[in-house]
Amino acid sequence: MFTPAMRPALTISESRGTVDQDHLKRAAFAREQLIFLIQLAYSGELAATRAYLGHRHAVQGLERAEIGKIIRDEIRHRHCLLEMLGSFGAAPIAFRERKMDRVGRAIALFCQVGGWFLPMYGAARLESQNIKEYELAARLSHAAGLSHFVESFLEMAEVEWDHENYFRRKAMQVRLWRLMPKWPIPGPRSQIRSSFEQFRRAGTSAVPVVRAPLVVR
C-alpha cells in the first residue's frame, strides 16, 4: 500500500519545473490583466479628451492654453496605448469606446454651464485615479515579463500627476473647496518611480485583478 509517508520527494528538476509553470501562469495572467487595463485606459483617454475640449472652451486666456496642452497629452497617451494593444494583437473594445465618447461629450457640455470650480474639481479627482491606473499598468508589465512597457507607463503616470496637481491647485483657490469631499492627495511625483522600484525589488508573486470602474462597464 502506497501511503503519503512513502511518497518520494520531488527531484530538483521536478521542483524547478513546478516553479517555472507557476511563473508562466502568473505571467500569462498578468498579461491578460494588462491588456484589459490598456483597453480601459484607451477608452478613458477618449472621454478625457472630449471632456477637456469642452472645458477648454469654457475658460479664457492662459487657462485655455494650459488645458490645450493637457488635451495633447491625453491624445499622445491614446496613441501610445493603441500601439501597445496592436503589439498584443488586441484592439479597443468598441462598446466602451462608444460609451466613453458619450461620457466625455456629456462632461464637455456640463463644463459650459457648470461654472469654473466644478470642472476643475472633477478633473482633479479623475486625474488622481489615472495616476494609480498607470502605476498599476507598470506593475503588471513587470509581472508579465514586458519590461519594455514599464518606462512608458511610469512616464504616463507622471504626466497624470502633473494634471492632477494642476487642476487641484486651481480648485483649491475657491472657498467651496473646503466643503467638497476630498480624495487622498498623491505623494511626491518622485514617489511614482520609487514605489515601482520597491515593488520590483520585493519580487511579489501576487498579480492584482483589474476591475473596470462602474462608469465604463
C-alpha positions as CSV (number, residue, x, y, z in Angstrom):
1,M,0.0,0.0,0.0
2,F,1.3,3.4,-1.0
3,T,1.0,5.8,1.9
4,P,1.8,9.6,1.9
5,A,4.9,8.8,4.1
6,M,6.2,6.6,1.3
7,R,5.8,9.2,-1.4
8,P,9.2,10.0,-2.9
9,A,10.4,13.6,-2.7
10,L,10.4,15.8,-5.8
11,T,13.6,15.8,-7.7
12,I,15.4,19.2,-8.2
13,S,14.3,19.2,-11.9
14,E,10.7,18.4,-11.0
15,S,10.7,21.1,-8.3
16,R,12.1,23.6,-10.8
17,G,9.6,22.6,-13.4
18,T,6.7,23.3,-10.9
19,V,8.2,26.7,-10.1
20,D,8.6,27.5,-13.8
21,Q,5.0,26.5,-14.5
22,D,3.7,28.7,-11.7
23,H,5.8,31.6,-13.0
24,L,4.4,31.2,-16.5
25,K,0.9,31.1,-15.3
26,R,1.4,34.3,-13.3
27,A,3.0,36.0,-16.3
28,A,0.1,34.9,-18.6
29,F,-2.5,36.2,-16.1
30,A,-0.6,39.5,-15.7
31,R,-0.5,39.8,-19.5
32,E,-4.3,39.3,-19.7
33,Q,-4.9,41.8,-17.0
34,L,-2.6,44.3,-18.7
35,I,-4.4,44.1,-22.0
36,F,-7.7,44.7,-20.2
37,L,-6.3,47.7,-18.3
38,I,-4.9,49.2,-21.5
39,Q,-8.3,48.8,-23.2
40,L,-9.9,50.6,-20.2
41,A,-7.3,53.4,-20.2
42,Y,-7.5,53.8,-24.0
43,S,-11.3,54.5,-23.8
44,G,-10.8,56.6,-20.7
45,E,-8.4,58.8,-22.5
46,L,-11.1,59.3,-25.2
47,A,-13.6,60.5,-22.5
48,A,-10.9,62.8,-21.1
49,T,-10.1,64.3,-24.4
50,R,-13.7,65.0,-25.2
51,A,-14.3,66.5,-21.8
52,Y,-11.2,68.7,-21.9
53,L,-12.2,70.1,-25.3
54,G,-15.4,71.3,-23.7
55,H,-13.5,72.5,-20.6
56,R,-11.0,74.5,-22.8
57,H,-13.9,76.4,-24.5
58,A,-15.3,77.3,-21.1
59,V,-12.2,79.2,-19.9
60,Q,-10.1,82.1,-21.2
61,G,-6.5,83.2,-21.7
62,L,-3.7,81.2,-20.1
63,E,-6.0,78.6,-18.7
64,R,-7.2,77.8,-22.2
65,A,-3.7,77.3,-23.4
66,E,-2.8,75.1,-20.3
67,I,-5.8,72.8,-20.9
68,G,-4.9,72.7,-24.5
69,K,-1.6,71.2,-23.5
70,I,-3.3,68.7,-21.3
71,I,-5.5,67.6,-24.3
72,R,-2.4,67.0,-26.3
73,D,-1.0,64.8,-23.5
74,E,-4.2,62.7,-23.4
75,I,-4.1,62.3,-27.2
76,R,-0.5,61.2,-27.1
77,H,-1.3,58.7,-24.4
78,R,-4.1,57.3,-26.5
79,H,-1.7,56.8,-29.5
80,C,0.8,55.1,-27.2
81,L,-1.8,52.8,-25.8
82,L,-3.1,51.9,-29.2
83,E,0.4,50.8,-30.3
84,M,0.6,48.6,-27.2
85,L,-2.7,46.9,-28.0
86,G,-1.5,46.3,-31.5
87,S,1.7,44.6,-30.3
88,F,-0.6,42.2,-28.4
89,G,-2.8,41.6,-31.5
90,A,-5.6,43.2,-29.5
91,A,-7.9,46.1,-30.2
92,P,-10.0,48.6,-28.3
93,I,-13.4,47.5,-27.1
94,A,-16.0,49.0,-29.4
95,F,-18.9,49.4,-26.9
96,R,-16.6,51.1,-24.4
97,E,-15.3,53.5,-27.0
98,R,-18.9,54.5,-27.8
99,K,-19.8,54.8,-24.1
100,M,-16.8,56.8,-23.1
101,D,-17.3,59.1,-26.1
102,R,-20.8,59.8,-24.8
103,V,-19.5,60.3,-21.3
104,G,-16.8,62.7,-22.4
105,R,-19.2,64.7,-24.6
106,A,-21.7,65.0,-21.6
107,I,-18.9,66.3,-19.4
108,A,-17.9,68.8,-22.1
109,L,-21.5,70.1,-22.2
110,F,-21.5,70.4,-18.4
111,C,-18.3,72.4,-18.5
112,Q,-20.2,75.0,-20.5
113,V,-22.9,75.5,-17.8
114,G,-21.3,74.2,-14.6
115,G,-19.2,77.2,-13.7
116,W,-15.5,77.4,-13.2
117,F,-15.0,75.4,-10.0
118,L,-16.8,72.1,-10.5
119,P,-15.0,71.2,-13.8
120,M,-11.6,71.9,-12.1
121,Y,-12.6,69.9,-9.1
122,G,-13.9,67.0,-11.1
123,A,-10.9,66.9,-13.4
124,A,-8.5,66.8,-10.5
125,R,-10.4,63.9,-8.9
126,L,-10.4,61.9,-12.1
127,E,-6.8,62.5,-12.8
128,S,-5.9,61.2,-9.3
129,Q,-7.4,57.8,-10.4
130,N,-5.4,57.9,-13.7
131,I,-2.1,58.1,-11.8
132,K,-3.0,54.8,-10.0
133,E,-4.1,53.2,-13.2
134,Y,-0.8,53.8,-15.0
135,E,1.2,52.8,-11.9
136,L,-0.7,49.5,-11.9
137,A,0.0,49.1,-15.6
138,A,3.7,49.4,-14.9
139,R,3.5,46.7,-12.2
140,L,1.5,44.4,-14.5
141,S,4.0,44.9,-17.3
142,H,6.8,43.8,-14.9
143,A,4.9,40.8,-13.7
144,A,4.1,39.8,-17.3
145,G,7.8,40.0,-18.3
146,L,7.1,43.0,-20.5
147,S,9.7,45.3,-19.0
148,H,9.9,47.4,-22.2
149,F,6.5,48.9,-21.4
150,V,7.4,49.9,-17.8
151,E,9.0,53.2,-18.7
152,S,6.1,54.4,-20.9
153,F,3.6,53.7,-18.1
154,L,5.7,55.4,-15.4
155,E,6.0,58.4,-17.7
156,M,2.3,58.5,-18.3
157,A,1.7,58.2,-14.5
158,E,3.9,61.2,-14.0
159,V,2.1,63.3,-16.6
160,E,-1.2,62.4,-15.0
161,W,0.3,63.5,-11.7
162,D,1.0,66.9,-13.3
163,H,-2.6,67.1,-14.5
164,E,-4.0,66.3,-11.1
165,N,-1.7,68.8,-9.4
166,Y,-2.7,71.5,-11.9
167,F,-6.5,71.0,-11.5
168,R,-6.4,70.5,-7.8
169,R,-4.4,73.7,-7.2
170,K,-6.8,75.6,-9.3
171,A,-9.8,74.2,-7.4
172,M,-8.2,74.9,-4.0
173,Q,-8.2,78.6,-4.8
174,V,-12.0,78.7,-4.3
175,R,-13.6,78.6,-0.8
176,L,-16.0,75.9,-2.0
177,W,-13.1,73.5,-2.0
178,R,-13.3,73.3,1.8
179,L,-16.8,71.9,1.6
180,M,-16.2,69.3,-1.1
181,P,-15.3,65.6,-0.5
182,K,-11.6,65.0,-0.8
183,W,-9.5,62.2,-2.2
184,P,-6.1,61.1,-0.9
185,I,-3.6,63.7,-2.2
186,P,-0.9,61.9,-4.3
187,G,2.5,61.7,-2.8
188,P,5.5,63.5,-4.4
189,R,6.0,63.0,-8.1
190,S,9.2,61.1,-7.5
191,Q,7.3,58.5,-5.5
192,I,5.8,57.1,-8.6
193,R,9.2,55.6,-9.6
194,S,10.4,54.9,-6.1
195,S,7.2,53.0,-5.4
196,F,7.7,50.9,-8.5
197,E,11.3,50.1,-7.6
198,Q,10.1,48.9,-4.2
199,F,7.6,46.7,-5.9
200,R,10.2,45.3,-8.3
201,R,12.7,44.5,-5.6
202,A,10.1,42.9,-3.4
203,G,9.5,40.3,-6.1
204,T,6.0,39.7,-5.1
205,S,4.2,36.9,-6.9
206,A,0.7,38.3,-6.4
207,V,-0.9,39.7,-9.6
208,P,-3.7,42.3,-9.0
209,V,-7.0,41.8,-10.7
210,V,-8.1,44.8,-12.8
211,R,-11.7,45.9,-12.2
212,A,-13.5,48.2,-14.6
213,P,-14.9,51.3,-12.9
214,L,-18.7,51.3,-12.9
215,V,-18.9,54.1,-15.5
216,V,-17.2,52.0,-18.2
217,R,-18.7,48.6,-17.6
